[in-house]
Amino acid sequence: MPSHELDTFPGAEIVLPGIDDLKAGRESVNALAVSAAASRLGIRDLIAEVDTPEPAAHRLYLRLQEELGDAAHSRYNAILARVASFARAAEHARAG
């Protein structure tokens, strides 16, 4: 799928930079969100094995909690909802 098409999907502002961060080995908020949804996004091969007891979704929440305190929960849900929207749009585009 052409990248200019992906730019128009809802959630692209999280997913595309998150993929770039994963490729560069950075554990950003976007990279953690993409890692948490890697299977659904079809990019499991981009996820390096990380030696940590917490899954990516938990690390994402902890990171947001450090940055936002009590506002972490709503931001966490909003980020994952945007990533899910991107995945649905990509699935729909692949289906034709």
C-alpha positions in Angstrom: 0.0 0.0 0.0 1.5 3.4 -0.9 2.7 5.4 2.1 0.8 8.5 1.0 -2.4 6.5 1.4 -1.4 5.4 4.9 -0.9 9.1 5.9 -4.7 9.6 5.5 -5.7 6.8 7.9 -7.0 7.8 11.3 -4.2 7.2 13.8 -1.4 7.6 11.2 0.1 10.4 13.4 0.8 7.7 16.0 1.4 4.5 13.9 3.8 5.8 11.3 6.2 7.6 13.7 5.9 4.6 16.0 7.0 2.3 13.2 9.9 4.6 12.5 10.9 4.7 16.2 10.8 0.9 16.3 13.0 0.6 13.3 15.5 3.0 15.0 15.3 1.1 18.3 13.6 4.0 20.2 11.0 3.2 22.9 8.8 6.2 22.4 5.1 6.5 23.4 4.2 5.9 19.7 6.6 2.9 19.5 5.0 1.3 22.6 1.5 1.9 21.2 2.5 0.2 17.9 4.2 -2.6 19.8 1.1 -3.3 21.8 -0.9 -3.6 18.6 1.8 -5.2 16.4 -0.1 -8.4 15.7 -3.2 -6.5 14.6 -1.2 -4.1 12.5 0.7 -7.0 10.8 4.1 -5.7 11.8 5.1 -8.4 14.4 8.5 -8.8 12.6 9.4 -5.2 13.5 9.2 -5.8 17.2 12.5 -6.7 18.7 12.5 -9.1 21.6 12.8 -6.9 24.7 14.1 -8.3 27.9 11.4 -6.9 30.2 8.7 -8.5 32.3 6.1 -5.9 31.3 4.3 -6.1 27.9 4.4 -3.1 25.7 0.9 -2.0 26.7 1.9 -1.9 30.3 5.1 0.0 29.6 3.0 2.5 27.6 0.7 3.1 30.5 3.6 3.5 33.0 5.3 5.9 30.7 2.1 8.0 30.3 1.6 7.9 34.1 5.1 9.3 34.6 4.4 12.1 32.1 0.7 12.8 32.9 -0.1 11.5 36.3 -3.9 11.1 36.7 -4.5 11.9 33.1 -2.6 8.8 31.9 -5.7 6.6 31.7 -7.7 8.7 29.3 -4.6 9.4 27.1 -3.7 5.7 27.1 -7.3 4.8 26.0 -7.2 7.5 23.3 -3.9 6.4 21.9 -4.9 2.8 21.7 -8.2 3.8 20.1 -6.4 5.7 17.4 -4.1 2.8 16.7 -7.2 0.5 16.5 -8.8 3.0 14.0 -5.6 2.8 11.9 -5.7 -1.0 11.9 -9.3 -1.1 10.9 -8.7 1.4 8.0 -5.7 -0.7 6.8 -7.8 -3.9 7.0 -10.6 -2.2 5.0 -8.1 -0.9 2.4 -6.5 -4.3 2.0 -10.0 -5.9 1.5 -10.7 -3.5 -1.3 
